[in-house]
Amino acid sequence: MKKFLHTAKYYLAAFIIPIIVILVAFAFRGIEPFGSHNLLVSDLATQYLPFFDFLRSQLVHHTFSTYSFMLSLGDNAIPIYTYYLMSPLNLLVVFVKAANVPLLMEAIIVMKIGLISLSMEFFLNVKYHRQDIQQVLAAIAYGLCGFVAMYFYDFMWLEALMLLPLVTLSLERLFTKGKWGCYVVTLAVAIILNYYMGYMMCIYSVIYFIYLVLLHRPAGTKFWHYLREHGEMTCKYVISSILAAMLSCFMLIPTIVGMLSTGKGSLSLVSFLPTLRFLPSAFVSLGVGATNFVGRLNHEPSFFIGSLFEIGLFVFWLSKRVSKKEKHASYWLVGAIFFGMLISTFDTIWHMFQMPAGFPFREVYMLSFVVIMLGYEAYLKGAFQNNQIVVKAGVIVAALVSLGYVSAVIEYFIAGKFGWSTPFYVASYWHLVWALLFILATILMLIAINRYGNKLWWLMLALVALEMGTNAWMSLGGTHEYGSQSKFAHAFEQSTKIIKTQQTGKHQFGRSNINNQLYGKSFNINYNQYNDSLLYNFFGVNSYTSSLNVHTHDSLSKLGLYSRNERRISVNGSMPVTNQLLNIDNHVQINRHGKYHTHRDYRFSGLGYAVSDKINGLHLDSNNVFKNLNSLVQKEAGNQTNYFVANQINHVQVKEHRHGYQYKVKTTPQMNGIQYFDSPTTSPNQFLQIKVDGKPLKTAYHQLGAEIIRVGRYQKGQSYTITFNSNQKIKHLNRDLAGFDENKFNQFVKDTQPYRLQVKNPQNLKFKGNHFVGFVRTTKQRPQLLISIPYDKGWQVTDNGKPVKLKKVINGLTGIKLKPGKHKLEFTYHIPGLVAGIILTVLGIVGIGGELIYFRRKDKNRGK
């Protein structure tokens, strides 16, 4: 019992202390439950909260839909589950009210920090067969390292930090004892919980395996010769790594297939060029408070692990108590990860062959882990007992931090001189003083411990906790974006009631365009309502996710809807033609006070409608929206009617300024009716200022741009002047201004009414989108059913019980060629790649059995 309590106290300390430290940091920032703020900032607000609510809805309604019509026009939901929602802790969402999900996410972050530290404690305990307070110090440093401080907003990645010590431990067990089972299980779990970080873990396992070879091979033995000598161990590693990947294939293959349908399927060759990813200024991250919330998207590698273990690494390298072989092996281990981040070629490979868009250097936590491990080994070897080496190591760390700050100043000066843009961000140059003070305090504490005894390690524990907590507190600073939880909960619940009333009584499938300023104003960030359909369970168009279907993105952006990048699509820019195509029949405006206005267009009800087969010949151009819209209606109707006519450009005045160009254009409509402007691409942080005849023009989100904007109703020949800004020069202004013949289009809509696709029980698609039944009538003139869902090979459709083929139309939507007559269509979604994934997983299980039998027999034969 005494031994159990002795062991338990270290584990308890490793788990509890980091939790206390991060809660204190939260308290000083006024974050719930110690203040009024919540953490709904960055991706926590725009992605994780909606995805958590999506998961909650599935659990509450006891469903698991592999396809969701609330992901923009509809999309494979598997990548959402596997990339964002695989953590078992996420299941706690079922026990809280929807309005309290932000508090749950904060609690999960705190729990994960405790579990990360606990995992490090377990690793050091088992690896070195001892327990001491220094392991608790290592656990605190790892659990609150720079990666955690800067990346907890994407807390789906934190599982990787928990599993890294376990994967490392099981890899060492395989190498030294030939026991491979734990390695297979831990690596497979890492891939399953987050395949992105699991992929990185696979690269890390290769680096660490080479480290073990370098560490254990006898002097004079070549690397490859050692592997051949220990062929059985090498085979176990290779085979076990493959089997671990195969075990995860049941979710990995469907995910890969799903992700290949996103804009991430293409590679940028530029990112593979061997250029430097950071300069000496990166060493500022060795000190406290180098970056904070403002620099979370673009910053240098988050090296920070606290002064003790940064000094410990150099103590390890400087001390004579550490053998040359151990030092050389550590050069490989630290260098492979460090230079893997430094060189773009390797860093791109680390990030699954795609340079990350924000939150860079996602592999840096692995460097933190191995440096802490080496620092702890320096302590075990008694290297810290040499005050001279401690001081020398401390001076090196202080010099690197100082070099980082000096380099940052020089880099800013040079960049400003030549007009270069730089993503580098320093929270405050004054933080250099705090960094140097912590380094000095750590050196003095180590000297005091050497003089007065090991009891002072408890003071070192307090110092490490203070330094890590200070960095966490500083990392949370620099912003006023943290919102009010009470304000959020009130806006969320009020919005839920309003939107729910808008969904009642609807018997046809229809999408909604909901501009919810009430909910948006509950944030202190620019909230663009991308994933609100997941929050409030309605069919919409907006979406922001790394798994956005590329067909959705390409089709809609070329038809004038706003897209900032391949991960986002917005309903902004919709107009009657796209409303008809996408079946946007419900327009709701909710102001910031909770008052709302609803407009319903019953003409557009239906998930699809029958059109002319000429639609198969439509290909959308990248830079000619009005031509695309005109051709779309012409191909649908099978006629040559001009629904859009370009304006005449009379005079153009362009003024160049610091942020781009200011245009003043006098134009004359060539058609009576509504006039539209296809606004140019504008920086998301720059306001799009549009004036018509000197009067400001209101837009839904005037800071975005690159969308169709209604100018007003004008007569043919009635000139007007439009003024707007752009961050780029416009080559073809005559493509950007056009009149729209609404009367002719309304006739087309009226003619289409009898040929709509009527979906049976459309409300069921909210929670079970992978199966539905629809009815439609076609004719010789309208044989092609056009459906406003992205083309996806996972859909299987039967027409009156007989299979029919799907076609890709309009650059990515779905079409079905049907014979004239009435049709009962049954749609069933089968997860692409699932069968292949299950087969590979089963083969992996069989392979494990085969490996087990083979090596057991070999061991028995060896023992005879």
N, C-alpha and C positions, 0 to 999 in steps of 0.2 A: 504493500500500500504506500509505504514511504517513497519507494522508487517511482511508483506511478505518479504521485503528487509532485515529485521532483521533476519528472519529465513533463508533466502537464503544465507546470507553471511557465516553462519556456514557450511552449506552444501557445498558451493563453496570452502571454505577453506579446508574442509575435503577431497574434491576431488582433488583440485589443488596442495596443498602443498606436498603430497607424490609423485605426478608426478614430481614436480620440483626437489624434493630430489633425486629421482632415476635417473632423467636425468642428474643431476650434477654428480652423481656417475658414470654414463656411460661416461660423458664427461671426467672425470679424468682418465678413462681407454681407452680413444680414440675411443669409440664406435660411430658408425654413429648415428646421423648426425653431431657429434662433432669431429669425427676423421675418420680414414679409416677402422676401424675394424667392423666386423659384429659379431653376436652371434652364428654363426654356429659351435657350439661345443657340445659335448655330444649328447644326444638324439635329440637336435634341428637339428643337421646335418644329423644324420643317420636315424631318423624316421619322425620327424614332417615335415621337408622340403619335403621329398618325398610324405608323405600323404597329405600335403597341395596341392602339384602339382597334385596328383591324384584327389582330390576334385575339383581343378580348371579345370582339363580336363573334368570331368563329367559335371560341370556347363557350361563350354564354349560350349560343344557339346550337351547340353540340354538332357543329359541321366542320368539315375540312375541305375547302374548295381549292382545287388545283388551278382554277382559272377564275379571275375576278374581273367583273365589269366595272369595278370602282377604281381600277388602275387605268386612268385615262379612258381610252375607247375600249379597253379590255386587254388583259395580258396574262401570260403564264405567271402564276403566283409563286411557283417553286423558288425562283431566285430570290424573292423577297424573304421567304422563310429561311432559306439556307444562308443568305448573306447577313441578314439582320436579326433573325429571331430564334436561332437554334439554342441559345443558352437555356438550361433548365430553370434558371432563376426567373426567366421571363414568364413562366407559368403562374407566378404570383399575381399577375395582372388580373386574373379571374376573381380575386378576392377583394378588389378595390373598386370604388365608383369611378366612372370614366373621368370625372372632374379631378380626381385625386391621383391619376396616373403620373403626373409630374413628380409628386412626392414619392411614389413608388420607384420611379427611375432614379431619383436621388438616393433612395435607400439601397437600391441594387448596386449603384456605383460604390457606395460606402462598403457594402458587404464584399464586393469584388476586391477592393483594396485590401481588406483584411485577409481574404483568401489568398491573394497574391503573396502577401507577406508570410502567411502560414505555409504556403508551398515552398518558399525559400528556406524557411526554418526546417522543414522536413527534409529537404534536399541536403542541407549541410549536416544535419544530424545523422542521416543514413550514410552519406558518403564518407564522412570522417569519423564515424562511430564515437561521437561524443556530443555533449551539450554544454553550452556555456553562454554567457551574456553577449559575447561577440557575435554569436549567431543571431541573436535578437537584433543587434545593431544592423547586421547585414539584411535581415528581413525588413526592417523599417526602411532602409535605404532603397531596397528593391521595390517595395510596395508603394513608395512615394517618389520614385525616380522621375526624371524630367519627362519621360514618355507619358507617364500617368498624369502628371500635372498639365500637360499640353493636349493630350489626346482623349481624356475621359469623356469628352463630348461625343466621341464615337465609341461608346463603351462596349460595343460588340467585340472590339479587339482585345479587351482586357482578359478574356478567357485564355488567350495565347500566353499571357504572362504567368497565369496560374500553371499552365501545362508545360512551359519551357523547362522548369526545374525537373519535372517528372520525366519528360522525354530524355533529358540529359542523363538523369540517374539510371533510367532503363537502358540507355545506350551504353553507359559504362558497365552496367551489369552484363550486357551482351558481350562486350569486349573482354572483360576480365574473367567472367564465369561461364560464358557460353549460353546464358539464360536469355532467350529471345522473346518470350511471351509478353512480358510487360512492355517491351519496346513496340511490338506490333499494336498492342491495345492503346497505349498512350498516343502514339503517332496517329492512329486511326481516329481516335477521339478528337485530337487537335484539328484534323482535317474536317471532320463532321461538324464540329461546333462553329468553325469559321474556315471555309475552304481557302480563303484568301491568305489568312495568317498560317493556315496549315501548309500551304504551298511554301511559304517562307520557312516554315519549320523543317521542311524536307531539305531545303538548301543548307540550313543551319546544321542539320544532322550530318551532312557530308563534310562540312567544315570541321565539326567537332570530332567526327570519326578520324579524319586526317590528323587532327591534334592528338588524339589518343595513340595513333600509330607513331607519330613523332616523339611522343612522351615515353613510350614503352619499348621502342626498338633499341637493341643493343648498339653500342658505339661501333661504327664501321659497317653496319648493316644498311644496305640501301633500302629505300622505301618500298619499291616493287618486290624486292627479294623478301622483305619481311611479310608482305601480303601473301606471297606464294607459300612461304613457310607456315603461315597461319591461314591456310586456305579455307579450312572449315569455318573459322571465325568470320572471314571475309564473305564467304558464301551465305552464312547466316545473316549478316548485315544486309547484303544486297537483296536476298530473297525476302527477308522480313520487311524491308522497306517497301518492296513491291506488293507484298501481301497486305500491308497496312493501307496502302493506296487502294487496293482492290476491295477491301472491306468497306471503304467509304463510297464505292462507286454507285451504290443504290441511290445516293443523293448527288454525288459528284457529277456523274454523266448527265443526268437531266439538267443540272445547274449549268454545266458547260454548254450544252445545247441551247439552253435558254439565254445565256449570256452572249452567245454567238449571234443572236438576233438583235443585239443592242448595237449602239454606235461604237462600242468598245471592241468590236470585232476587227477593226482595221488597225494597222500598226503605223507608227510614225518613225520612219527611218532616221530622222534627225536625232531622236532621243537615244539612239544607239551609238552616236558619235562619241569617241573617247575624250570628252571635255570634262572640266572640273565642275562639280556640283556645288562646291562651297570653297571659300578662301580662308585665310587665317582668322578672320573675324568670327568663325564658328566656335573658337575656343572661349568666347564669352559664355557659352552654355555650360562651361565647367563651374561657373559661379552661380550664386542664387539670383533669381529674378531676371535672367537674361531676356526672357520673353514673357509676354502675358497674353490675355485674351485677344487683344487687337492683332497680334502677330500669329495667331493660331494657324491660319491657312498657309502662310508663307514665312518660313523661318529656317534657321540653320538646324542641324541635328541636335536633338535634346539630350546632350551628353550627361546632364547633371545627375549625380548619384550621391552627392554630399562630399565634403572635404576629406573625411576619414578614408574612404575607399578609393578616392582619386589619388590621395597620397599613398595609399596601400599598394596601388599598381606600380608606382615608381619605386617604392620600397622593395617590392618583389623583384624588380629589374636591377636594382642597385646592390642589393644585399648579396654577400658571399655565401650566406647560408642557403641560398637557392642555387641549385646546380645549373650549369650551362645548358644542359639538355632541357630542363624545365623552362628555362628562359627562352630558348629557341622555339620550343613548342608553343609557348605563350605568344611569341611574336607572330606566329602564324595565326593563332586563334583570334587575337585582337586585330591584327593587320588585315586579315581576310574580310572581317566585317567592316572595319573602318574604311579600307580602300574600296570595298563594295559600295559604300555610300558616296565616296569621293568621286569616283569615275562614273560618268553618266551611263556608259555601256552596261556596267554591272548593276548600277542602281535601277535601271530600267528592267533588267532581268529579275532583280529582287521583287519588283512591284508587278510581277506577272506580265512583263513585256509591255506595260502601259505606264508612262510617266504619270504619277498621281496628280489629280487636280485639287490641290489643297491638302493640308496635313501631310507634308513630305517626310521622307526618311522614316518610314513606318517600321523599319527593321532595327531601329536604334536601341530598342529595349533589349535585344540580344547582346549588344555590346555592353550595356549596363550590367546585365547578368554575369557575363564572363569576367568583367573587371572586378565586380564585387567578389566573385569566387576567388580570383587570384589575390585580391587584397586580404581575404580571410586566410588563404594559404600562407601569405607572408606573415600573418600573426601566428599561425600554428608553428611556423619554423623559427619563431623568435626573432624575426627580422626587425620588428618594431622596437626591440630592446636597445638598438643602437641609435642613440640620440642624434649622432652626426648624420646618419643616413636619413632619419626622419626629417631633420631640418632641411637637408639637401632636396629630398622629395617634395617637401612643402614649398620650397622656393621654386622648384620647377613648375608645380601646379600654379602658384601665384604668378609666375612669369608668363605662363600660357594664357591665363585669364587676362592679365594686363595686355599681352600681345593682341588678344582678341579685341579688346576695347580700342586700342590704338589703331589696329587694322580697320575696325569699323568706321572710325573717323576718317581715315584715309580713303577707304572705299566710297564713303558718302561724298567726299570732296571730289574725287575723280569722276564718279558717276554724274554729279551735278555739273561738273565742268564740261563734260562731253554730251550731256543730255541723255545719258543712259538710264534706263529704268532698272531698279534693283528691288527684289522682294525682301531684302534683308531688313530686319526690324530689331531694334534694341529697346527694351522697356524703359530703361533710364540709365544714363551713364553714371549716375550716383550709386547705382547698385554695385559698381566695382568696389566701392568702399566696403559695403556689407560683405561682399565675397571675400575680400582680403582679410577682414576682421574674423570671419568664420574659419578661414584657413589658418590664421595666426592662433586663434583660440584652440583649434584642433592640435596644432603642433605643441603648444604649451601644455595641453592636457595630456598628450602622449608622454612628454618629458616628465610631467608630474607623476604619472602612473609608474614610469620606470624608477622614479625616486622614492615614492611613498607607498607603492604596492597596488595590487590588482583591485582593491576595494574602490578605487577611484573610477573604475570602469562604469560604475553606476552614474557618475557625473558625466562621463562620456555619452552614456545613453541619453541623458537629458539634453546634452549639446547636439547630438545627432537629431533627436526628435525636434528640437528647436530649429535647427537649420533646415530640415526637410519641411517642417511646417511653415517656415518663413517663405521658402520657395513656392510652396503650394498657395499660400496667401497672395504672394506677389503675382503668381501666374493667373490668379482669378481677377486681377485688377486691370486697370486701364480702360474700363468700359462702364457705361451706365445702362447697358442693354438688359440686365437682369430684370425680369418682370415681377409683377405683384401676383402672388398665388391667389389671394382672395379676389382680385380683379379678374384674373383668368377664369377662376371657377365660376364666378357670376356670369361672365360673358359666355362661357362655354355652355352652361346650363340654359341660359336664356336663348342662345342661338339654337340649341338642340330642340327646344320647344317650337321655335318659329319654323325651322326647316322641316320638322316632323309634320307640322300642319300642311306644309306645301306638298308633301308626298302622299297624303291621304286622298283617296278617291280616284287615283290614277289607275286606269285599266289598260293603258297602252304603254309600251316602252318609250321612255323619253329621257333625254339628258337635260341637266339643269346648268344654267350659268348663274351662280350665286356670288354676288359681290358682298361679302360679309364684313363690313367695316366695324361692326360691334366687336366681333372676335379679333379682327386684325389690330384694333386699337388697344387690346389688352396686353399687347407685347410692346416692348421698348425697342424693337427691331423693325426693319422694313419687311413686313410679313406679306408674302405674295400669294397665299392661299393655294399653293400647289396641290397639297394632298388632303384638302378639306373633305373630299368625297369619302375618304376612309374614316374621317372623324365623325361625320354626320350621316353616313350610310345613304348616299344618293349617287346617281349616275351622273358623272361629269366628264370633263375633258382634261382639266389640269392634272399634271403629274410631275413629281420630282423624285427620281430614283435612279440608282446606278444600273437598274435592270430595265429601263424604259425601252420598249420595242422600237427598233430603228425604223420600221415601216410606219409606225404611228408618227414618229418624229419627222421623217422626210416628207410624208404626204401632207401633213398639216402645216409645216413651216413653209412649204412651197405654195400653199393656198392662203398664206397671209397671216397665220396665227403665230404668236410670238414664241420664240425659242432662244434662250440665252446660250444654251449649249446642248450637247447630245443627251444630257440627263434630264432636261426640262422641256415641257411643252405647256403652253398656257392658252386659255380660251380667249384671251385678249387678241383682238383682231378678227374675231368672228363677225360675219355679216350674213344677210339672207341666204346666199348661196351655200356657205359652209354650215349655217344653221339647218338648212334642208338636208345636206349631205350627212351631217352628224346627228340629226334629229335632236337639236337643241330647242326644245319647245317650252321651256320654263325659265323665265328670267326673273331673278329675285334681287332686289336691292335692300340691304339691311344697313341703316345708318348707325353711327356710333352710339346713338341713344336707344337703340332697340326698335325703332320704328321701321316698318318695311313696306315695300311696294312690290307687287307681283304682276307680271305680264305673261300670259300663256298664249302660245301660238299653236292652236289645235291642228293646223294644216300639216305639221311636220311629224305627227305621231307615227312611229314605226322604226324598227331597227334597220330596215332596208327597204328597197323598192325596186321594181322591175324597170329596166331602161333598155335603150337600143344597144345592140351588140357592137356598135361603133365605139363604145366605151373602152373596148379592148385595145384600141389603137391610140389611146391617150397617154402621152408621156409629158410629165411636168418639167418645165424649165426651172433652173435654180434662181434666176434673177428677173423673172417677168411674171409677177403675181397675177395681174389683171388678164394677161393672155391665158394663164393657166385656168383662171376662174371662167373666163369666156368659153374656152375650149371644153371645160368640164360640162357646162350646161348644154353646149352644142352636141357633144358626144352622147350625153344622156338622152337628149330629146331626138337626136338623129336629124338635126337641121343645121342651117348655116346662119341662123339669126344672131345678130350682134347684141349681146346683153350688156357689154361694156365697150365704151368708145373712149380712146385716149384723148386727153385735153390738148389744145394747142398751147405751146409755150411761147409767150410773147417776149418776155425779157427776163434775164437771170442776172442777179447781182450777188457776188460771192465775196465774203470777207474772211480772211484767215486769221485765226486767233490762237491762243496758247493751247486750248483744248480741242481744236478742230476747225470747223468751218461754219459760218453763218450764211444761210441762203435766204434771198428775197426773190420770189418768183411771181411774175405776173402771168396768169394763165386764163384761157378762155375755154369753157366747156363746149363740146361738140354734140351734146345730147341733153335734152331736158331731164331733170330728175336729181337723185341724190348723187353727190360728188364724193369720191373717196380718195384718200391719200395713203400710199404705201410708204410709211415712214422709214427712214434709213436706220441702220444699226447705230445705236448709241450706247456708250458705256453704261452699265447698270448703276453706276454711282453718279451719273451725270443726268441732270434733268433735261427731258426733251421739251423744249419751249416752242410751242406752235402758236402762231397768231394768224388770223384771217382778217384781212383789211384792218390790221392794227389791234384786233380784239383777241385776247387769249382763248385758245380752244381747249375745252375740257376733254381729258382722256381718262380712262379707268385707272391706269398706272402710268402717269406721265414721265416717270423716271426710266422707263424701259425702252420704248422705241422698237423698231423693226417689226411693226405690225400694221394692219390696215386700220385707218382712223377715218371716221365719218366727218367730212368737212361741213356739209350742209346741203340744202336743196337749192339748185340754181337752174336758170333757163339757158337754153342754147344761145351762145353769144354773150352771155352776161359775165363779164370778166371779174376776177377777184385777185387779190395779192395774198400769197401765203408766205410766212416767214418761219423758218425752222433752223435748228442746229444739227450738225452731223459730225462724227469724229473721223469721217473719211470723205474723200471727194466723190461726187456722184457723176457717173458718166452718161447715164440715160434718164434724164428727168422726165422725158415724155412717157416713160413706162410707169412712173410713180403717181400720176394723177389721171383719174378716169371718171367718167360718168356711168351711172348704172340705170338701166331701163327696168324699173321695178314692175311696171305693168306687164311687160312681156314675160318676166320671170314668174310673176304670180300666175299667169296663165299656164306656164309649164308645171307649176306646183299643183294647180287645180287638176290638170290632166293626169298627174301622177297618182292622185288620191286612190283610185280603184286598185292600184298595183302595189300597195304597201305590204310589207311583211308584218303580219299580225302575230306577236309572240304570246304564247299561252302562259298565263300566270307570270308576267314579267317581274313582279316584285320578288319572286323566288330567286332571281338572278343575283340579288344582293349577297346572299350567303351560300348559294350553290350555283356558281356560274359555269360549271363544266358540263351541264346538260340542259337543253331546252328544246321546245317544239314550236314551230312557226308555220303559218299558212300564208300562201301567196298565189296570185293569179298572174299568168304571163300570156303574151300574145306573140304573133309573128313579128310585130313591130317592136315589142318589148320582151325579148327572150332571155335577157341577161338580168339576173338578180344581183343588185349591188348592195352589199352589207357593210355597214360602218363599223367593222371590227378589223383589226390588223390581220393580214394574211399570216397564217400559222399552220404548218403541216400537222400540228397536233389535232386539228379538227377533222372529225370524220362525220360526213353528212349522208343521210339517206333520204331519197325522194319517194314517198309512198312505199317505203320499205326497201328500195333499191339504192345501192351506193351511187353517189355522184361525185365528180371531181371539182375541187376548188381551183380558182384562178386568182392570180395576183393582178389587181387592177389599180389604176390611179397611183402608181408608184408604191403600192403597199397595202391597199385595202383588199377586201375579199369579194370575189365574184363567183357566181354559179350559172352555167349555161343550162337552161331548162326548155323543155318542149312546151308549146302553147297548151294552156289549160290550168286547172287547179292543182296545187301541190301541198302535200303535208311533209314538211321537212323536219327531220329529227337530227339535232346537233349534239355530238358527244365529243368531249375533249379528252384525248389520251396524252399523257405526259410524254413529250418527245424524249427519247433516250432512256426511259424508265426500264423497259424490258432488258435492254443491253446492260444497264447499270445493275439490275438485280442479278442477271446472269454472271456478271463479273464478280459481284459480291459473293454469290454462292460458290463460284470457282475459288475465290479467296478463302472462304471457309474450308472448302475441300483441300486447298493448298496448305492451310495451317495443319489440318489433320495429317496430310502427307508428310509435311516437314517434321511434325511431332513423331510420327512412326519411324521415319527414316533415321533421325538423329538418336532416338532411343535405341533402336536396333544397333546403330553404330557404337553407342556407348556400351551396350551389353557385349558386343563382340570385342571391344577394346578391353573390357574387364576380364575376359576369359583367359 
